[in-house]
Every structure is written in C-alpha cells, then in structure tokens.
Amino acid sequence: MRHVKAGEIMNAEVLAARESMTLVELANFLTENEISGAPVVDDEGRLTGVVSLSDVARAATKVGTVSPDRGRPDFYLTGWEEKYNPEDVQRLRVEGEGMLVRDIMTRAVHTVSEEAPASEVARLMRNRHLHRLLVTRNESGHPVGIISTMDLLKLIAEDS
C-alpha cells in the first residue's frame, strides 16, 4: 500500500453540531446528513467536543427510556443497521428532552495532522475505539477535515 496521508483521505466538509442543540435536534441533524456523529462547536464556532448517535442513546437510557411510537412496535435502537429518516426520529420519544448536546457530548477531541500517515490514523482509531477523527493543519489545531472508519475502508478497497 502506498504511503497515503490523512489529508488525502479526509473529507474536507466538516459538519458540526452546536452545543445548544436539543437531543431531538441533534438526532434530526445526524439523520438528515446521514452521519453517525459530529464534532461539536459553541456559539462562537470553537470546537468543544464530539457527539454521536450512541451518545444520544446512552443519555436517553440514563434519564429514562428511548422508546418507539406506540404505532411502531418494530422500531428498535440496536446497532443502527437500518437507515431511519427524520420522520422516524421525530416519532421517537426521548425522556429528558430538555437535555442539550453540551450535556451528553464527549469533551475529549482526538485529532491528527493532515500529514499523518494513514497507518497512524488507523492505529489511533483502533486503539482509542474512535469512529471519526478530526484532521488539523500545522500547529493551529484548526480542523480542516474529518476521517471516518468508512474513509479508511474505502482506502483499503481502492488499494486492493
């Protein structure tokens, strides 16, 4: 496999959630953009954490239950295998709906330089159990992209 750098496999479009979003707004944001997680920014646009659908489910089970609309007994939140549309998410009742992204996000943000080799990216994601990793430029720490596990799988598939 040729020596590929993070900057070559990253997605330069970084979709970020706001700290002030409610859990329902977050679930809609993630679903509408067909992503399972995103970096989190404050009202000034500063990076403050990361959040995922797993965080939504975990938070909901701490304060109550995540349950389907009574009319949809087949709706389960196990593994996120099936793609749900925003209407499905809106029918989802989350107890503790007043919770915000800032209440459930992970404050630790893992980054890698755009010059980092893909092998380093994969190793970091594997060792830290990460599904996404922000890519930064130079010493600024400013995110210029994001790499997901799917991006790494695409790299492997294209190199085969």
Stockholm file with secondary structure:
# STOCKHOLM 1.0

chainA/1-160         MRHVKAGEIMNAEVLAARESMTLVELANFLTENEISGAPVVDDEGRLTGVVSLSDVARAATKVGTVSPDRGRPDFYLTGWEEKYNPEDVQRLRVEGEGMLVRDIMTRAVHTVSEEAPASEVARLMRNRHLHRLLVTRNESGHPVGIISTMDLLKLIAEDS
#=GR chainA/1-160 SS CCCCBHHHHSBSCCCCEETTCBHHHHHHHHHHTTCSEEEEECTTCCEEEEEEHHHHHHHHHHHSCEECCTTCTTCCCSTTCSCCCHHHHHHCEETTTTCBHHHHCBCCCCEEETTSBHHHHHHHHHHHTCSEEEEECTTTCCEEEEEEHHHHHHHHHHHC
#=GC SS_cons         CCCCBHHHHSBSCCCCEETTCBHHHHHHHHHHTTCSEEEEECTTCCEEEEEEHHHHHHHHHHHSCEECCTTCTTCCCSTTCSCCCHHHHHHCEETTTTCBHHHHCBCCCCEEETTSBHHHHHHHHHHHTCSEEEEECTTTCCEEEEEEHHHHHHHHHHHC
//
